[in-house]
Amino acid sequence: MIAAKLRKKKLLSRLLQSGRANDSRVCFEQAIALGSFPARAELALLGFNQNLAFASFWLFNQTLAYADKKAFELVKEGHEFGCSDCSGMLAHIYVNGFRGFVVPSDETAYRLACASADAGSWFGKMALAHFLKGLLGPIDPDEETFDVLWSDPFIRNFASPIIDVPAADVVLPVEDVPAEDVPVEDEDPFKDWSESDLEDWFGVDKNILVESEKRRIAKLLIAEIQQEHACNPNSPKVWLNLPAL
């Protein structure tokens, strides 16, 4: 049984690598048939990129339409099964819309992108970079603005170098404190804060990212994805679909 699992794992790895190298829908579909959830995100991304490349060819687009709708359903199902890559690709679809059968949705796109990026998915980071870029530029006074908050999941990871969290009034030397009482530094300084605490500390305006902060985070995400591709050329082709900033 162990040997069979190892053979399946190697086969899935070869199918994913071949699919990326050759832009092969067939390889991704075979990987999906063997139970790979990330292959669903890869297939949807391939369709998305091909749509951009062949946008002027109406007949070609029509032949891809059915396959793209199927890919969307597969990635949506993968998200429901808890695949962070599928969640990230689904977020990217909701950021941009897809083939006319998916309408862009800021709330859905942002929620999915943050959750996926927080799980470490490159698809989620790609989607979030696109989403943040879409918030830049002139604001239409007739449209409702979408606020990104420092207290939002994943976004708060970028807040610690900028925002100082109040320290305790008295700090005893470590040697004078019993080992079991030495506090462990929390990676998330806002973890136990209530909404009212956040409002009191940040203020309404301070908790909302301004344009320069959104741009900075988007650039950091783009650089991180590009560095990952430089170190691992076999990584998913999200680096082909990054916004320009």
DOSEMI-691035 format. One record per residue (C-alpha): residue number from 0; residue in one letter; x, y, z. Coordinates in Angstrom, 3 decimals, decimal comma. Example, Ala and Ser with C-alpha at 12.3 -4.5 7.8 and 13.67 -1.06 7.14 Angstrom:
residues 2
  num  residuo      east     north        up
    0        A    12,300    -4,500     7,800
    1        S    13,670    -1,060     7,140
//
This chain:
residues 245
  num  residuo      east     north        up
    0        M     0,000     0,000     0,000
    1        I     2,851     2,372     0,875
    2        A     4,599     1,602    -2,410
    3        A     1,365     2,262    -4,314
    4        K     0,965     5,643    -2,589
    5        L     4,549     6,591    -3,445
    6        R     4,035     5,628    -7,099
    7        K     0,843     7,701    -7,224
    8        K     2,628    10,669    -5,638
    9        K     5,453    10,489    -8,193
   10        L     2,969    10,165   -11,049
   11        L     1,015    13,207    -9,833
   12        S     4,235    15,199    -9,554
   13        R     5,213    14,276   -13,135
   14        L     1,742    15,141   -14,442
   15        L     1,774    18,550   -12,748
   16        Q     5,279    19,348   -14,004
   17        S     4,402    18,226   -17,523
   18        G     1,176    20,225   -17,432
   19        R     3,048    23,385   -16,468
   20        A     5,886    22,856   -18,920
   21        N     3,623    22,108   -21,890
   22        D     0,482    24,054   -20,969
   23        S    -1,317    20,728   -21,156
   24        R    -4,945    20,515   -20,094
   25        V    -4,758    16,741   -20,557
   26        C    -2,021    16,353   -17,918
   27        F    -3,943    18,435   -15,402
   28        E    -7,153    16,523   -16,121
   29        Q    -5,327    13,230   -15,565
   30        A    -3,960    14,534   -12,261
   31        I    -7,461    15,613   -11,234
   32        A    -8,790    12,158   -12,080
   33        L    -6,155    10,720    -9,714
   34        G    -7,426    12,975    -6,925
   35        S    -5,170    16,049    -7,100
   36        F    -6,921    19,194    -5,865
   37        P    -4,060    21,627    -6,727
   38        A    -4,337    20,400   -10,343
   39        R    -7,816    21,941   -10,408
   40        A    -6,325    25,369    -9,643
   41        E    -3,609    24,784   -12,265
   42        L    -6,214    23,872   -14,909
   43        A    -8,298    26,963   -14,178
   44        L    -5,196    29,206   -14,292
   45        L    -4,180    27,675   -17,634
   46        G    -7,624    28,436   -19,029
   47        F    -7,504    31,956   -17,645
   48        N    -4,114    32,660   -19,234
   49        Q    -5,134    31,133   -22,561
   50        N    -8,203    33,331   -22,621
   51        L    -5,979    36,399   -22,309
   52        A    -3,630    35,196   -25,033
   53        F    -6,405    34,399   -27,502
   54        A    -8,941    37,061   -26,548
   55        S    -9,260    38,289   -30,148
   56        F   -10,118    34,885   -31,595
   57        W   -13,851    34,474   -31,086
   58        L   -14,079    30,927   -32,442
   59        F   -11,130    29,753   -30,354
   60        N   -12,717    31,280   -27,267
   61        Q   -15,999    29,516   -27,951
   62        T   -14,267    26,143   -28,078
   63        L   -12,672    26,882   -24,674
   64        A   -15,853    28,178   -23,047
   65        Y   -17,215    24,789   -22,008
   66        A   -13,821    23,637   -20,703
   67        D   -13,394    26,836   -18,707
   68        K   -16,803    26,508   -17,085
   69        K   -15,939    22,947   -16,123
   70        A   -12,602    24,145   -14,688
   71        F   -14,444    26,769   -12,640
   72        E   -16,775    24,133   -11,196
   73        L   -13,800    21,905   -10,372
   74        V   -11,918    24,692    -8,593
   75        K   -15,058    25,710    -6,709
   76        E   -15,483    22,116    -5,538
   77        G   -11,805    21,976    -4,576
   78        H   -12,300    25,078    -2,432
   79        E   -15,230    23,388    -0,690
   80        F   -12,947    20,437     0,072
   81        G   -10,466    22,817     1,725
   82        C    -7,760    23,167    -0,947
   83        S    -6,046    26,526    -0,395
   84        D    -4,792    26,629    -4,010
   85        C    -8,353    26,204    -5,269
   86        S    -9,518    28,924    -2,862
   87        G    -6,836    31,256    -4,214
   88        M    -7,690    30,555    -7,844
   89        L   -11,386    31,007    -7,067
   90        A   -10,506    34,366    -5,500
   91        H    -8,608    35,344    -8,653
   92        I   -11,654    34,465   -10,738
   93        Y   -13,884    36,616    -8,533
   94        V   -11,394    39,494    -8,754
   95        N   -11,492    39,556   -12,559
   96        G   -14,640    37,717   -13,580
   97        F   -14,398    34,704   -15,870
   98        R   -15,747    34,083   -19,341
   99        G   -18,924    36,041   -18,637
  100        F   -20,406    33,419   -16,312
  101        V   -18,698    34,710   -13,152
  102        V   -19,370    38,288   -12,065
  103        P   -16,553    39,995   -10,091
  104        S   -17,248    40,269    -6,368
  105        D   -14,943    42,313    -4,117
  106        E   -16,194    40,832    -0,845
  107        T   -15,910    37,210    -2,003
  108        A   -12,610    37,741    -3,807
  109        Y   -10,970    39,460    -0,842
  110        R   -12,162    36,915     1,718
  111        L   -10,982    33,958    -0,351
  112        A    -7,663    35,594    -1,291
  113        C    -6,769    36,411     2,325
  114        A    -7,650    32,914     3,539
  115        S    -5,667    31,262     0,742
  116        A    -2,650    33,556     1,143
  117        D    -2,723    33,005     4,893
  118        A    -2,434    29,270     4,188
  119        G     0,687    29,961     2,112
  120        S    -0,804    29,464    -1,355
  121        W     0,816    31,298    -4,273
  122        F    -2,591    31,388    -5,940
  123        G    -4,020    33,339    -3,008
  124        K    -1,084    35,753    -3,009
  125        M    -1,478    36,297    -6,759
  126        A    -5,206    36,981    -6,322
  127        L    -4,581    39,386    -3,437
  128        A    -1,951    41,305    -5,439
  129        H    -4,464    41,748    -8,274
  130        F    -7,199    42,742    -5,836
  131        L    -5,074    45,390    -4,113
  132        K    -3,971    46,806    -7,461
  133        G    -7,614    47,110    -8,467
  134        L    -8,210    49,374    -5,461
  135        L    -5,533    51,842    -6,581
  136        G    -6,162    54,954    -8,621
  137        P    -9,027    57,452    -8,788
  138        I   -12,135    56,616    -6,774
  139        D   -15,541    56,883    -8,418
  140        P   -17,724    58,890    -5,999
  141        D   -20,784    56,964    -7,235
  142        E   -19,303    53,596    -6,263
  143        E   -19,106    52,170    -2,774
  144        T   -15,499    52,042    -1,545
  145        F   -13,981    48,808    -0,283
  146        D   -11,865    49,248     2,856
  147        V    -8,907    46,993     3,594
  148        L    -8,157    46,972     7,322
  149        W    -4,936    46,310     9,206
  150        S    -6,947    43,982    11,436
  151        D    -7,984    41,756     8,498
  152        P    -6,595    38,191     8,318
  153        F    -3,223    37,978     6,508
  154        I    -3,106    41,777     6,046
  155        R    -2,225    42,072     9,741
  156        N     1,021    40,204     8,974
  157        F     2,275    43,366     7,271
  158        A     1,282    45,672    10,149
  159        S     3,826    44,740    12,822
  160        P     6,811    46,643    11,348
  161        I     4,671    49,771    11,046
  162        I     2,402    49,764    14,079
  163        D     3,710    49,638    17,639
  164        V     1,662    47,580    20,050
  165        P     1,621    49,063    23,605
  166        A     4,056    47,330    25,923
  167        A     3,413    46,367    29,532
  168        D     3,960    49,096    32,143
  169        V     6,579    47,101    34,047
  170        V     8,997    44,565    32,571
  171        L    10,902    42,394    35,019
  172        P    14,351    41,008    34,141
  173        V    13,963    37,543    32,645
  174        E    16,103    35,980    35,365
  175        D    13,668    37,262    38,031
  176        V    10,650    35,655    36,385
  177        P     9,858    31,945    36,838
  178        A    10,354    30,038    33,567
  179        E     6,712    29,025    33,385
  180        D     5,698    32,695    33,630
  181        V     7,916    33,956    30,815
  182        P     5,514    35,148    28,108
  183        V     5,865    33,703    24,626
  184        E     5,936    36,406    21,967
  185        D     2,741    36,266    19,921
  186        E     3,282    36,320    16,160
  187        D    -0,053    38,119    15,806
  188        P    -0,153    41,126    18,176
  189        F    -3,871    41,654    17,489
  190        K    -4,972    38,053    18,062
  191        D    -6,915    38,670    21,279
  192        W    -8,094    42,186    20,508
  193        S   -11,807    42,866    20,194
  194        E   -13,216    45,129    17,486
  195        S   -13,756    47,893    20,063
  196        D   -10,138    47,557    21,261
  197        L    -8,916    47,898    17,690
  198        E   -11,091    50,936    17,098
  199        D    -9,869    52,562    20,322
  200        W    -6,212    51,908    19,511
  201        F    -6,113    52,555    15,782
  202        G    -9,030    54,891    15,320
  203        V   -11,317    54,380    12,350
  204        D    -8,978    56,017     9,852
  205        K    -5,742    54,474    11,121
  206        N    -7,127    50,970    10,755
  207        I    -7,900    51,530     7,055
  208        L    -5,033    51,081     4,590
  209        V    -4,247    54,091     2,445
  210        E    -3,275    53,732    -1,217
  211        S     0,492    53,719    -0,591
  212        E     0,103    50,871     1,917
  213        K    -1,988    48,783    -0,487
  214        R     0,604    49,357    -3,194
  215        R     3,438    48,386    -0,843
  216        I     1,771    45,097     0,136
  217        A     0,948    44,250    -3,494
  218        K     4,588    44,868    -4,476
  219        L     5,818    42,660    -1,625
  220        L     3,530    39,840    -2,741
  221        I     4,675    40,170    -6,358
  222        A     8,346    40,133    -5,333
  223        E     7,788    37,079    -3,145
  224        I     6,157    35,143    -5,991
  225        Q     8,913    36,134    -8,440
  226        Q    11,619    35,074    -5,973
  227        E     9,905    31,726    -5,436
  228        H     9,815    31,125    -9,190
  229        A    13,509    32,024    -9,477
  230        C    14,305    29,417    -6,810
  231        N    11,836    26,844    -8,122
  232        P    11,068    27,104   -11,862
  233        N     8,678    24,137   -11,509
  234        S     6,327    26,126    -9,257
  235        P     2,773    26,905   -10,486
  236        K     2,716    29,503   -13,258
  237        V     1,171    32,243   -11,125
  238        W     4,251    34,370   -11,943
  239        L     2,952    34,650   -15,516
  240        N    -0,191    36,346   -14,312
  241        L     1,012    39,111   -11,994
  242        P    -0,118    42,735   -12,171
  243        A     2,313    45,489   -13,163
  244        L     2,971    48,113   -10,484
//
